[in-house]
Amino acid sequence: MAGQIFTIERPDKPTLAEAAAALHVAVEALDAKFGVITVDPRRGLHTVLVHGEVPEELASGFSGPYSNPRIEPANVQAAEPADESAESPDVADSST
């Protein structure tokens, strides 16, 4: 999912077509699977993922591009289970 991320600042959530028109790109340049994601509703910030070139000078209300690095799960090995058969040293002997 390589591409460039742009944020759009407007009170209402734009459609893909509205975001594409504002960025001066074809709607096909926006990742439809990514869609338009509202990241801060109080500030009216929404994010889109753009594939391809975006004009350097954009109208106000946009910021970016931001990087979109590939994220993969870490290769973490499961820890060995604790030996529960041993009595905990913190447990007091209640038989006395």
N, CA, C and O atoms as a MOPAC input file, in Angstrom:
PM7 MOZYME 1SCF
protein

 N      0.82600 1    -1.16800 1     0.00000 1
 C      0.00000 1     0.00000 1     0.00000 1
 C      0.87900 1     1.24200 1     0.00000 1
 O      0.71000 1     2.12600 1     0.83900 1
 N      1.79200 1     1.30700 1    -0.91600 1
 C      2.64400 1     2.48800 1    -1.00800 1
 C      1.81700 1     3.66000 1    -1.48900 1
 O      0.75800 1     3.47800 1    -2.08900 1
 N      2.28200 1     4.81800 1    -1.23600 1
 C      1.57600 1     6.02400 1    -1.64100 1
 C      1.93000 1     7.15000 1    -0.69300 1
 O      2.79500 1     7.01100 1     0.17100 1
 N      1.25100 1     8.25700 1    -0.86700 1
 C      1.47600 1     9.42600 1    -0.02200 1
 C      0.18500 1     9.74800 1     0.72300 1
 O     -0.90400 1     9.68400 1     0.15300 1
 N      0.31500 1    10.08700 1     1.97600 1
 C     -0.84100 1    10.42100 1     2.78800 1
 C     -0.97700 1    11.94000 1     2.85100 1
 O      0.00100 1    12.65200 1     3.07700 1
 N     -2.19700 1    12.42200 1     2.65000 1
 C     -2.50700 1    13.83100 1     2.76400 1
 C     -3.63600 1    14.00600 1     3.77100 1
 O     -4.53100 1    13.16500 1     3.85600 1
 N     -3.59600 1    15.08400 1     4.52500 1
 C     -4.71200 1    15.41400 1     5.40300 1
 C     -5.48500 1    16.56400 1     4.78300 1
 O     -4.92100 1    17.48200 1     4.18700 1
 N     -6.78400 1    16.47900 1     4.94600 1
 C     -7.70900 1    17.47500 1     4.42300 1
 C     -8.38200 1    18.12000 1     5.62600 1
 O     -8.86300 1    17.42400 1     6.52100 1
 N     -8.41600 1    19.44100 1     5.64900 1
 C     -9.06500 1    20.14100 1     6.75100 1
 C    -10.34600 1    20.77600 1     6.23800 1
 O    -10.31700 1    21.72200 1     5.45100 1
 N    -11.47600 1    20.23700 1     6.69900 1
 C    -12.78600 1    20.78800 1     6.37800 1
 C    -13.78400 1    20.24500 1     7.38400 1
 O    -13.58900 1    19.14400 1     7.89900 1
 N    -14.83500 1    20.97500 1     7.67800 1
 C    -15.75400 1    20.56600 1     8.74300 1
 C    -16.49000 1    19.26500 1     8.46000 1
 O    -16.76700 1    18.50000 1     9.38400 1
 N    -16.81300 1    19.00300 1     7.19900 1
 C    -17.52500 1    17.76800 1     6.86500 1
 C    -16.57800 1    16.78900 1     6.19300 1
 O    -15.59500 1    17.19500 1     5.57300 1
 N    -16.87100 1    15.50500 1     6.31300 1
 C    -16.02300 1    14.47000 1     5.71000 1
 C    -16.23300 1    14.46900 1     4.19600 1
 O    -17.35900 1    14.28600 1     3.73300 1
 N    -15.16100 1    14.67200 1     3.41500 1
 C    -15.31500 1    14.68900 1     1.96700 1
 C    -15.47700 1    13.27700 1     1.39700 1
 O    -15.03800 1    12.29600 1     1.99700 1
 N    -16.10700 1    13.19700 1     0.24600 1
 C    -16.15000 1    11.94100 1    -0.48600 1
 C    -14.80000 1    11.78300 1    -1.18800 1
 O    -14.00700 1    12.72300 1    -1.22500 1
 N    -14.54100 1    10.61400 1    -1.73600 1
 C    -13.30600 1    10.42000 1    -2.50400 1
 C    -13.25700 1    11.39200 1    -3.67600 1
 O    -12.20300 1    11.95600 1    -3.96900 1
 N    -14.37900 1    11.59000 1    -4.34200 1
 C    -14.41400 1    12.49700 1    -5.49100 1
 C    -14.11300 1    13.93200 1    -5.07500 1
 O    -13.38900 1    14.63600 1    -5.77800 1
 N    -14.65600 1    14.37300 1    -3.95000 1
 C    -14.37800 1    15.73100 1    -3.45800 1
 C    -12.91600 1    15.88800 1    -3.07300 1
 O    -12.30600 1    16.91800 1    -3.36000 1
 N    -12.35300 1    14.88000 1    -2.42800 1
 C    -10.93700 1    14.93800 1    -2.05000 1
 C    -10.05100 1    14.95900 1    -3.28500 1
 O     -9.08000 1    15.71300 1    -3.34100 1
 N    -10.38000 1    14.13800 1    -4.27200 1
 C     -9.59200 1    14.10200 1    -5.51000 1
 C     -9.64800 1    15.44400 1    -6.23200 1
 O     -8.62700 1    15.93100 1    -6.71900 1
 N    -10.83200 1    16.04100 1    -6.30300 1
 C    -10.97500 1    17.33400 1    -6.97900 1
 C    -10.15800 1    18.40100 1    -6.26400 1
 O     -9.50900 1    19.22200 1    -6.91200 1
 N    -10.18500 1    18.39800 1    -4.94500 1
 C     -9.43500 1    19.39400 1    -4.18300 1
 C     -7.92700 1    19.20900 1    -4.34300 1
 O     -7.17600 1    20.18400 1    -4.31500 1
 N     -7.48100 1    17.96100 1    -4.51200 1
 C     -6.05300 1    17.68200 1    -4.69200 1
 C     -5.61800 1    17.79100 1    -6.15400 1
 O     -4.43300 1    17.67500 1    -6.46600 1
 N     -6.58500 1    18.01300 1    -7.04800 1
 C     -6.30900 1    18.11700 1    -8.48600 1
 C     -5.72600 1    16.82100 1    -9.03600 1
 O     -4.78900 1    16.83600 1    -9.83400 1
 N     -6.29300 1    15.70400 1    -8.59900 1
 C     -5.90300 1    14.39600 1    -9.11300 1
 C     -7.17300 1    13.65200 1    -9.51600 1
 O     -8.27200 1    14.01500 1    -9.09600 1
 N     -7.01700 1    12.61900 1   -10.32700 1
 C     -8.15500 1    11.78400 1   -10.70300 1
 C     -8.60700 1    10.98300 1    -9.49100 1
 O     -7.79100 1    10.63400 1    -8.63900 1
 N     -9.88100 1    10.69500 1    -9.40700 1
 C    -10.39900 1     9.92300 1    -8.27600 1
 C     -9.73100 1     8.54700 1    -8.22200 1
 O     -9.61500 1     7.95900 1    -7.14700 1
 N     -9.29500 1     8.03300 1    -9.37100 1
 C     -8.60000 1     6.74100 1    -9.41500 1
 C     -7.24000 1     6.79300 1    -8.73800 1
 O     -6.67900 1     5.75200 1    -8.39600 1
 N     -6.69800 1     8.00600 1    -8.53800 1
 C     -5.40400 1     8.14900 1    -7.85900 1
 C     -5.53300 1     7.96900 1    -6.34900 1
 O     -4.53600 1     7.75600 1    -5.65900 1
 N     -6.77200 1     8.05500 1    -5.83200 1
 C     -6.98100 1     7.85000 1    -4.40300 1
 C     -7.25700 1     6.38300 1    -4.14600 1
 O     -7.91600 1     5.71600 1    -4.94300 1
 N     -6.75400 1     5.88900 1    -3.04200 1
 C     -6.93800 1     4.48900 1    -2.66700 1
 C     -8.34300 1     4.31700 1    -2.08300 1
 O     -8.61000 1     4.73100 1    -0.95500 1
 N     -9.23800 1     3.70100 1    -2.86500 1
 C    -10.62800 1     3.53600 1    -2.43900 1
 C    -10.74500 1     2.59600 1    -1.24200 1
 O    -11.63200 1     2.76700 1    -0.40600 1
 N     -9.86200 1     1.61100 1    -1.15400 1
 C     -9.89300 1     0.69300 1    -0.01500 1
 C     -9.50700 1     1.41700 1     1.27400 1
 O    -10.07800 1     1.14500 1     2.33000 1
 N     -8.55600 1     2.32500 1     1.19700 1
 C     -8.15100 1     3.15600 1     2.33600 1
 C     -9.28100 1     4.12300 1     2.68000 1
 O     -9.61200 1     4.32500 1     3.84900 1
 N     -9.86800 1     4.71900 1     1.63200 1
 C    -10.99300 1     5.62400 1     1.81300 1
 C    -10.59100 1     6.96300 1     2.39600 1
 O     -9.43200 1     7.37100 1     2.32000 1
 N    -11.56100 1     7.63600 1     2.97400 1
 C    -11.34300 1     8.90100 1     3.67600 1
 C    -11.51800 1     8.58700 1     5.15600 1
 O    -12.58100 1     8.13400 1     5.57900 1
 N    -10.48000 1     8.82700 1     5.93200 1
 C    -10.50000 1     8.50800 1     7.36100 1
 C    -10.48500 1     9.80400 1     8.16400 1
 O     -9.60200 1    10.64400 1     7.99100 1
 N    -11.46300 1     9.95400 1     9.03600 1
 C    -11.49900 1    11.11800 1     9.92000 1
 C    -10.54200 1    10.85500 1    11.07400 1
 O    -10.71200 1     9.90100 1    11.83400 1
 N     -9.53400 1    11.71300 1    11.19400 1
 C     -8.53400 1    11.52400 1    12.25000 1
 C     -8.74100 1    12.45200 1    13.44000 1
 O     -8.28900 1    12.15000 1    14.54500 1
 N     -9.41600 1    13.56800 1    13.23000 1
 C     -9.72200 1    14.48500 1    14.33300 1
 C    -11.01900 1    15.21800 1    13.98800 1
 O    -10.99000 1    16.25000 1    13.31700 1
 N    -12.14800 1    14.69000 1    14.44400 1
 C    -13.42700 1    15.30000 1    14.07900 1
 C    -13.60700 1    16.72300 1    14.62100 1
 O    -14.26100 1    17.54300 1    13.97600 1
 N    -13.04300 1    17.02800 1    15.78600 1
 C    -13.18200 1    18.38400 1    16.34200 1
 C    -12.48600 1    19.42100 1    15.47600 1
 O    -12.96500 1    20.54800 1    15.34300 1
 N    -11.34800 1    19.04200 1    14.88400 1
 C    -10.60600 1    19.97100 1    14.01600 1
 C    -10.98600 1    19.80400 1    12.55100 1
 O    -10.54400 1    20.58300 1    11.70500 1
 N    -11.80000 1    18.79900 1    12.24000 1
 C    -12.19300 1    18.55800 1    10.85600 1
 C    -11.04400 1    18.05200 1    10.00300 1
 O    -10.89700 1    18.46700 1     8.85400 1
 N    -10.21500 1    17.14800 1    10.55900 1
 C     -9.08100 1    16.59000 1     9.81800 1
 C     -9.41700 1    15.19800 1     9.29500 1
 O     -9.87800 1    14.33100 1    10.03700 1
 N     -9.17700 1    15.00700 1     8.00800 1
 C     -9.46000 1    13.74300 1     7.33800 1
 C     -8.22700 1    13.35800 1     6.53000 1
 O     -7.48400 1    14.22500 1     6.07100 1
 N     -8.01200 1    12.06300 1     6.35700 1
 C     -6.81900 1    11.56200 1     5.67700 1
 C     -7.19800 1    10.74700 1     4.44900 1
 O     -8.17100 1     9.99200 1     4.46500 1
 N     -6.41100 1    10.91000 1     3.37300 1
 C     -6.56500 1    10.09900 1     2.16900 1
 C     -5.18900 1     9.58300 1     1.75700 1
 O     -4.16200 1    10.17600 1     2.08800 1
 N     -5.18800 1     8.48000 1     1.03800 1
 C     -3.95500 1     7.89300 1     0.52200 1
 C     -3.94600 1     8.07500 1    -0.98500 1
 O     -4.86400 1     7.63400 1    -1.67700 1
 N     -2.89700 1     8.73200 1    -1.49600 1
 C     -2.80900 1     9.07500 1    -2.91300 1
 C     -1.70600 1     8.25900 1    -3.56800 1
 O     -0.58300 1     8.19300 1    -3.06800 1
 N     -2.04300 1     7.63700 1    -4.70200 1
 C     -1.06000 1     6.94700 1    -5.53900 1
 C     -0.81700 1     7.83900 1    -6.74500 1
 O     -1.76700 1     8.25800 1    -7.40700 1
 N      0.42200 1     8.13000 1    -7.03100 1
 C      0.72700 1     8.97700 1    -8.17200 1
 C      1.15800 1    10.36400 1    -7.73100 1
 O      1.36400 1    10.63000 1    -6.54700 1
 N      1.28800 1    11.23900 1    -8.71900 1
 C      1.78500 1    12.58900 1    -8.47500 1
 C      0.66400 1    13.52700 1    -8.04400 1
 O     -0.46400 1    13.44400 1    -8.52900 1
 N      1.00200 1    14.41200 1    -7.12800 1
 C      0.08700 1    15.46200 1    -6.66600 1
 C      0.78700 1    16.78800 1    -6.92600 1
 O      1.97600 1    16.92200 1    -6.64000 1
 N      0.06400 1    17.77600 1    -7.46800 1
 C      0.70600 1    19.08100 1    -7.71100 1
 C      1.35200 1    19.62100 1    -6.44000 1
 O      0.79700 1    19.48700 1    -5.35000 1
 N      2.52200 1    20.22900 1    -6.58400 1
 C      3.24700 1    20.73800 1    -5.41600 1
 C      2.49900 1    21.85300 1    -4.71200 1
 O      2.51000 1    21.92200 1    -3.48300 1
 N      1.85400 1    22.72300 1    -5.46400 1
 C      1.11300 1    23.82000 1    -4.84800 1
 C     -0.35400 1    23.44700 1    -4.80000 1
 O     -1.02000 1    23.34200 1    -5.83000 1
 N     -0.84400 1    23.24800 1    -3.59000 1
 C     -2.23800 1    22.87000 1    -3.39000 1
 C     -2.99300 1    24.03200 1    -2.77600 1
 O     -2.40600 1    24.94700 1    -2.20000 1
 N     -4.28400 1    23.97400 1    -2.91100 1
 C     -5.12600 1    24.97700 1    -2.26100 1
 C     -4.99400 1    24.82100 1    -0.75400 1
 O     -4.54900 1    23.78000 1    -0.27000 1
 N     -5.37800 1    25.85100 1    -0.01500 1
 C     -5.31100 1    25.76000 1     1.43600 1
 C     -6.28400 1    24.69300 1     1.91600 1
 O     -7.22400 1    24.32900 1     1.21100 1
 N     -6.04600 1    24.20200 1     3.11600 1
 C     -6.90400 1    23.15900 1     3.66500 1
 C     -6.31200 1    21.77400 1     3.53900 1
 O     -6.93900 1    20.79200 1     3.93600 1
 N     -5.10300 1    21.68000 1     2.98900 1
 C     -4.44000 1    20.38800 1     2.84600 1
 C     -3.05000 1    20.46000 1     3.44600 1
 O     -2.43800 1    21.52700 1     3.48700 1
 N     -2.55300 1    19.32700 1     3.91100 1
 C     -1.15900 1    19.23700 1     4.31300 1
 C     -0.65300 1    17.86700 1     3.90800 1
 O     -1.42400 1    16.91600 1     3.77500 1
 N      0.63600 1    17.78200 1     3.71800 1
 C      1.25100 1    16.53800 1     3.28200 1
 C      2.20100 1    16.84800 1     2.15200 1
 O      2.38500 1    18.01800 1     1.81900 1
 N      2.79600 1    15.87400 1     1.56500 1
 C      2.54900 1    14.45300 1     1.81700 1
 C      3.29200 1    13.96200 1     3.06000 1
 O      4.31000 1    14.51800 1     3.47300 1
 N      2.74600 1    12.91900 1     3.62200 1
 C      3.36700 1    12.23500 1     4.74600 1
 C      3.77100 1    10.84900 1     4.28400 1
 O      3.15100 1    10.28600 1     3.38200 1
 N      4.79600 1    10.30300 1     4.89200 1
 C      5.26300 1     8.97500 1     4.49600 1
 C      4.23800 1     7.92200 1     4.88200 1
 O      3.41000 1     8.12500 1     5.77100 1
 N      4.31400 1     6.81200 1     4.20300 1
 C      3.40900 1     5.70000 1     4.45100 1
 C      4.24600 1     4.42100 1     4.47500 1
 O      4.16900 1     3.61500 1     3.54800 1
 N      5.04700 1     4.22800 1     5.53200 1
 C      5.92900 1     3.05600 1     5.56600 1
 C      5.13200 1     1.76400 1     5.72000 1
 O      4.04500 1     1.74600 1     6.29800 1
 N      5.69200 1     0.70500 1     5.19900 1
 C      5.07300 1    -0.60800 1     5.34200 1
 C      5.22500 1    -1.05300 1     6.79100 1
 O      6.30500 1    -0.94400 1     7.37000 1
 N      4.15300 1    -1.54800 1     7.36500 1
 C      4.17600 1    -1.99700 1     8.75300 1
 C      3.88400 1    -3.48500 1     8.76800 1
 O      2.89800 1    -3.94100 1     8.18900 1
 N      4.74200 1    -4.23300 1     9.43200 1
 C      4.57500 1    -5.67900 1     9.53300 1
 C      4.67500 1    -6.09200 1    10.98600 1
 O      5.30400 1    -5.40400 1    11.79000 1
 N      4.05600 1    -7.21400 1    11.32600 1
 C      4.17700 1    -7.68200 1    12.71300 1
 C      5.61200 1    -8.06200 1    13.03700 1
 O      6.35900 1    -8.52900 1    12.17800 1
 N      5.98000 1    -7.85300 1    14.28700 1
 C      7.31400 1    -8.22900 1    14.74300 1
 C      7.38500 1    -9.74100 1    14.89600 1
 O      6.36700 1   -10.38800 1    15.13800 1
 N      8.55000 1   -10.29400 1    14.76100 1
 C      8.74900 1   -11.72600 1    14.93000 1
 C      9.10800 1   -11.97100 1    16.39300 1
 O     10.27700 1   -12.14900 1    16.73600 1
 N      8.09900 1   -11.97800 1    17.24000 1
 C      8.30800 1   -12.12500 1    18.67600 1
 C      8.04200 1   -13.57900 1    19.04800 1
 O      6.98400 1   -14.12700 1    18.74000 1
 N      9.00400 1   -14.18800 1    19.70600 1
 C      8.84600 1   -15.56800 1    20.14000 1
 C      8.07600 1   -15.58300 1    21.45100 1
 O      8.29600 1   -14.72900 1    22.30900 1
 N      7.18000 1   -16.54100 1    21.61400 1
 C      6.38200 1   -16.63300 1    22.83600 1
 C      7.29000 1   -16.97200 1    24.00700 1
 O      8.20300 1   -17.78800 1    23.88300 1
 N      7.03200 1   -16.33800 1    25.13900 1
 C      7.80700 1   -16.61400 1    26.35100 1
 C      7.42600 1   -17.98800 1    26.88200 1
 O      6.29300 1   -18.43700 1    26.70800 1
 N      8.37400 1   -18.65000 1    27.52700 1
 C      8.08500 1   -19.95900 1    28.10000 1
 C      7.13000 1   -19.78400 1    29.27200 1
 O      7.27200 1   -18.84000 1    30.05000 1
 N      6.14900 1   -20.69000 1    29.41000 1
 C      5.21800 1   -20.56500 1    30.53700 1
 C      5.94400 1   -20.76600 1    31.86100 1
 O      6.90300 1   -21.53200 1    31.95800 1
 N      5.46300 1   -20.06100 1    32.87300 1
 C      6.06400 1   -20.17400 1    34.20400 1
 C      5.73400 1   -21.53300 1    34.79400 1
 O      4.69700 1   -22.12100 1    34.48500 1
 N      6.62600 1   -22.02800 1    35.64900 1
 C      6.41000 1   -23.30500 1    36.33400 1
 C      5.46900 1   -23.03800 1    37.50000 1
 O      5.88400 1   -22.50100 1    38.52700 1
 N      4.20700 1   -23.41100 1    37.34400 1
 C      3.21800 1   -23.14200 1    38.37400 1
 C      3.19800 1   -24.20900 1    39.46000 1
 O      2.46100 1   -24.07500 1    40.43700 1
 N      3.99500 1   -25.27000 1    39.31000 1
 C      4.00000 1   -26.33200 1    40.31900 1
 C      4.81400 1   -25.93700 1    41.54800 1
 O      4.61700 1   -26.49000 1    42.63000 1
 N      5.72200 1   -24.98600 1    41.38200 1
 C      6.53600 1   -24.55200 1    42.52200 1
 C      5.71400 1   -23.60500 1    43.38200 1
 O      4.97300 1   -22.76500 1    42.87200 1
 N      5.85800 1   -23.75500 1    44.71100 1
 C      5.12100 1   -22.89600 1    45.62900 1
 C      5.75500 1   -21.52300 1    45.64600 1
 O      6.97900 1   -21.39000 1    45.66000 1
 N      4.92300 1   -20.51700 1    45.64600 1
 C      5.40200 1   -19.15700 1    45.66400 1
 C      6.00600 1   -18.84900 1    47.03000 1
 O      5.41400 1   -19.22000 1    48.04300 1
 N      7.16000 1   -18.18600 1    47.09800 1
 C      7.77600 1   -17.86700 1    48.38700 1
 C      6.98700 1   -16.83500 1    49.16600 1
 O      7.21000 1   -16.68000 1    50.36600 1
 N      6.05600 1   -16.11300 1    48.51500 1
 C      5.28100 1   -15.08200 1    49.18300 1
 C      4.07300 1   -15.66000 1    49.93900 1
 O      3.43000 1   -14.95000 1    50.71200 1
 N      3.77100 1   -16.92600 1    49.72000 1
 C      2.59400 1   -17.50000 1    50.33300 1
 C      2.96800 1   -18.01300 1    51.72200 1
 O      3.87100 1   -18.83700 1    51.86500 1
 N      2.28700 1   -17.53300 1    52.71500 1
 C      2.56200 1   -17.94900 1    54.09700 1
 C      1.92100 1   -19.30800 1    54.35000 1
 O      0.85800 1   -19.62200 1    53.81600 1
 N      2.59000 1   -20.09900 1    55.17200 1
 C      2.05400 1   -21.41800 1    55.51000 1
 C      0.95900 1   -21.21100 1    56.56100 1
 O      1.24100 1   -20.80200 1    57.68700 1
 N     -0.27500 1   -21.49300 1    56.18700 1
 C     -1.40200 1   -21.25900 1    57.09800 1
 C     -1.68200 1   -22.44700 1    58.00400 1
 O     -2.66600 1   -22.41800 1    58.74400 1
 N     -0.84300 1   -23.51300 1    57.97600 1
 C     -1.09000 1   -24.69200 1    58.80300 1
 C     -0.57100 1   -24.52300 1    60.23000 1
 O     -0.84400 1   -25.37200 1    61.07800 1
 N      0.15000 1   -23.47600 1    60.51100 1
 C      0.68700 1   -23.29300 1    61.85800 1
 C     -0.07800 1   -22.35100 1    62.69600 1
 O      0.28200 1   -22.12000 1    63.85000 1

